[in-house]
Amino acid sequence: MGKVFIICGMSYNQQIGKKILKLAFSILFTLITVTVFADQNEGAIVSTIHIAATGDIMNHHVGRKNFNGLLDGIGNFFDQSDLVIANLETPIVASSFSNYPLFGTHENLLVYLREFFGDKQVVLGFANNHSFDKGAKGVISTIEYLKRNGFLTAGAYTNVDESEEITLLEIKGIKIAVLAYTNLFNFYPKKDKNLIRALTKENLTADISKAKELGAELITVLVHWGEEYNDETRNLKRIFLIGKQEKEMAYWMAEQGVDIIIGSHPHIVKPIEIVEIEYLEQKKQFLVAWSLGNLTSSQPRGPRRQGIVLDIGVTKAKHGFVYQLKEQHTTTVSNGKVMPKPEPKVKSIKK
């Protein structure tokens, strides 16, 4: 018979056996825990992306060709962005530069923006009331300049055959469709009307259906709507009005499967909401930013010189997408450059 060592009143063999038993229980418990967790959270978190949405990009300076430093004041904000979305509210042309009421801007604006954003994915929607400011030729030249500078666009086309195409991209395993529409036109040439996507339920239904067929999991809509500057002052508090038609359309879009709605045109900042609805017999969140104001402009009044740069954290979860407003910066335009809006000064009170 071999030697048996007694350690603290327990034989060596007994101690080893107890350790093995304890380890077995530990492994079994871990397996059960992991199995239950996986079952309850199957596909719970697949990926998280950051979408940066901004206010309208405009240019009120006739013939401006030097845009250097335009966004340097807020540069760090976009560092973690996977996708940037904005409304380009000026045609890009080779000549006949002009400002309000008929815009026409030099290509250098896009050259600067591409250099500023580097290799990030950027979608500049071009469905708005200024799309036809330079006629159909202006629409076509804008799209060509956007492509030449590495931008994706939505809601604008060079010919009728393209008007049913969907802007689709994949980021971190999430397929994203970006659609753009306007229900406002300064000019509406009938023969060229299909170059810009109008905001109609018929167009939305067709595009959403096609986006889903192409595998889109997250559907984002840029929509040019509402009234300009429609704010009221009551009891010294500024109340930003949301039109009844916009509300009804936003909820209708969400019920069709739209996930994120970014509004433009009012040129002032309006509320940002995350709303929960019933969709396909499940609860679903959708995010709507009614208006993010202006990113770049030279409109004179205070509220029109301000905008919101919004970081939307989008997490793909078990029952759809979960949104988190990670961060938002209020911007203002000063001397032709976009800067963070300064914090209000606190006056010291003498005792």
Residue pairs with C-beta under 8 A, 6 or more apart in sequence:
4 11
4 12
4 13
5 11
5 12
6 12
7 15
10 18
41 318
42 318
43 318
44 317
44 318
45 315
45 316
45 317
46 173
46 174
46 316
46 317
47 172
47 173
47 174
47 315
47 316
48 172
48 313
48 314
48 315
48 316
49 82
49 83
49 171
49 172
49 174
49 313
49 314
50 80
50 81
50 82
50 83
50 311
50 312
50 313
50 314
50 326
51 81
51 82
51 83
51 84
51 85
51 220
51 260
51 311
51 312
51 314
52 77
52 78
52 81
52 83
52 84
52 85
52 309
52 310
52 311
52 312
53 84
53 85
53 86
53 262
53 289
53 292
53 309
53 310
53 312
54 84
54 85
54 86
54 292
54 295
54 307
54 308
54 309
54 310
55 86
55 87
55 264
55 269
55 291
55 292
55 293
55 294
55 295
55 307
55 308
55 309
55 331
56 86
56 87
56 89
56 128
56 264
56 265
56 267
56 292
56 293
56 294
56 295
56 296
56 297
56 307
57 86
57 87
57 88
57 89
57 90
57 109
57 113
57 124
57 295
57 296
58 89
58 90
58 103
58 294
58 296
58 297
58 298
58 299
59 90
59 99
59 103
59 105
59 109
59 296
59 297
60 99
60 100
60 297
60 298
60 299
61 99
61 298
61 336
62 97
62 98
62 99
63 97
63 106
64 97
64 105
64 106
65 106
65 108
66 108
67 108
67 109
67 111
67 112
67 113
68 112
69 337
70 112
70 116
70 296
70 336
70 337
70 338
71 113
71 116
71 296
71 337
71 338
72 116
72 337
73 331
73 337
73 338
73 339
73 340
74 309
74 329
74 331
74 338
74 339
74 340
75 116
77 309
77 311
77 327
77 329
78 84
78 117
78 120
78 309
80 311
81 120
81 311
82 120
82 121
82 171
82 172
83 120
83 121
83 122
83 123
83 169
83 171
83 176
84 117
84 120
84 121
84 122
84 123
85 122
85 123
85 125
85 178
85 220
85 222
85 262
86 122
86 123
86 124
86 125
86 295
87 124
87 125
87 126
87 128
87 180
87 222
87 224
87 262
87 264
88 124
88 125
88 126
88 142
88 146
88 153
89 103
89 128
89 130
89 264
90 103
90 104
90 105
90 109
90 130
90 133
91 103
91 104
91 105
91 130
91 131
91 133
91 134
91 138
91 139
91 141
91 142
92 105
92 106
92 107
92 109
92 110
92 141
92 142
92 145
92 146
93 104
93 105
93 106
93 134
93 138
93 141
93 142
94 107
94 141
96 104
96 134
97 104
97 105
97 106
98 104
98 133
101 133
101 186
102 130
102 133
102 134
102 186
103 130
103 133
103 134
104 133
104 134
104 138
107 145
107 148
107 149
110 145
110 146
110 149
110 151
111 149
113 122
113 149
113 151
114 122
114 149
114 150
114 151
121 152
121 169
121 171
122 150
122 151
122 152
123 151
123 152
123 153
123 154
123 167
123 169
123 178
124 146
124 151
124 152
124 153
125 153
125 154
125 155
125 156
125 178
125 180
125 222
125 264
126 139
126 142
126 143
126 146
126 153
126 154
126 155
126 156
126 180
126 196
127 154
127 155
127 156
127 180
127 181
127 182
127 196
127 197
127 222
127 224
128 182
128 184
128 224
128 264
128 265
129 182
129 184
129 185
129 186
129 224
129 265
130 186
131 138
131 139
131 142
131 156
131 182
131 185
131 195
131 196
132 138
132 139
132 185
132 186
132 187
132 188
132 189
132 192
132 196
133 186
133 187
134 141
135 187
135 189
135 192
136 189
136 192
136 195
139 156
139 157
139 158
139 192
139 195
139 196
140 158
140 195
142 156
143 153
143 156
143 157
143 158
144 158
146 152
146 153
147 153
152 167
152 169
152 178
153 167
153 180
154 167
154 178
154 179
154 180
154 197
154 222
155 179
155 180
155 181
155 182
155 196
155 197
155 222
156 180
156 195
156 196
156 197
157 163
157 165
157 194
157 195
157 196
157 197
158 195
159 195
160 194
160 195
163 194
163 195
163 197
164 206
164 207
164 210
166 177
166 179
166 207
166 210
166 211
166 214
166 216
167 177
167 178
167 179
168 175
168 176
168 177
168 178
168 211
168 214
168 215
168 216
169 175
169 176
169 178
170 176
173 316
174 217
174 218
174 314
174 316
175 214
175 215
175 216
175 217
175 218
176 216
176 217
176 218
176 219
176 220
177 211
177 214
177 216
177 218
177 219
177 220
178 220
178 221
178 222
179 197
179 204
179 207
179 208
179 211
179 219
179 220
179 221
179 222
180 197
180 221
180 222
180 223
180 224
181 197
181 198
181 199
181 200
181 203
181 204
181 221
181 222
181 223
181 224
182 196
182 197
182 198
182 199
182 223
182 224
182 225
182 265
183 198
183 199
183 200
183 224
183 225
184 224
184 225
184 265
185 196
185 198
197 203
197 207
199 223
199 224
199 225
199 249
201 252
204 221
204 253
204 256
204 258
205 256
208 219
208 256
208 257
208 258
211 219
212 219
212 257
217 316
217 321
218 259
218 260
218 314
218 316
218 321
219 257
219 258
219 259
219 260
220 258
220 259
220 260
220 261
220 262
221 253
221 258
221 260
221 261
221 262
222 262
222 264
223 249
223 261
223 262
223 263
223 264
224 263
224 264
224 265
225 243
225 245
225 246
225 249
225 263
225 264
225 265
226 242
226 243
226 246
226 263
226 265
226 266
226 290
226 291
227 241
227 243
227 266
228 265
228 266
228 267
229 266
229 267
229 268
229 303
229 304
230 240
230 241
230 243
230 266
231 238
231 239
231 240
231 241
231 268
231 303
232 238
232 239
232 241
233 239
238 303
240 268
240 269
240 270
240 271
240 290
240 291
242 270
242 271
242 290
246 263
246 290
250 261
250 288
251 275
251 277
253 261
254 261
254 275
254 277
254 279
254 284
254 286
254 288
255 277
255 279
257 279
258 286
259 286
259 287
259 320
259 321
260 286
260 287
260 288
260 312
260 314
260 323
261 286
261 287
261 288
261 289
262 289
262 292
263 270
263 288
263 289
263 290
263 291
263 292
264 291
264 292
265 291
266 290
266 291
266 293
267 291
267 293
267 294
267 297
267 299
267 304
268 291
268 293
268 303
268 304
268 306
269 291
269 292
269 293
269 303
269 306
269 307
269 308
269 330
270 289
270 290
270 291
270 293
271 290
272 287
272 288
272 289
272 290
272 308
272 310
272 325
272 328
273 287
273 288
273 290
274 285
274 286
274 287
274 323
274 325
275 285
275 286
275 287
275 288
276 283
276 284
276 285
277 283
277 284
277 286
278 284
279 320
282 319
282 320
283 319
284 319
284 320
285 320
285 321
285 322
285 323
287 312
287 323
289 308
289 310
292 307
292 308
292 309
292 310
293 303
293 304
293 306
293 307
293 308
294 304
294 305
294 306
294 307
294 333
295 307
295 309
295 331
295 338
296 333
296 338
297 304
297 305
297 333
298 305
298 333
298 336
299 305
305 332
305 333
306 330
306 331
306 332
306 341
307 330
307 331
308 328
308 329
308 330
308 331
309 328
309 329
309 331
310 325
310 327
310 328
311 325
311 326
311 327
311 328
312 323
312 324
312 325
312 326
313 323
313 324
313 325
313 326
314 321
314 322
314 323
315 321
315 322
315 323
315 324
329 340
329 341
330 340
330 341
331 338
331 339
331 340
331 341
332 338
332 339
332 340
332 341
332 342
333 339
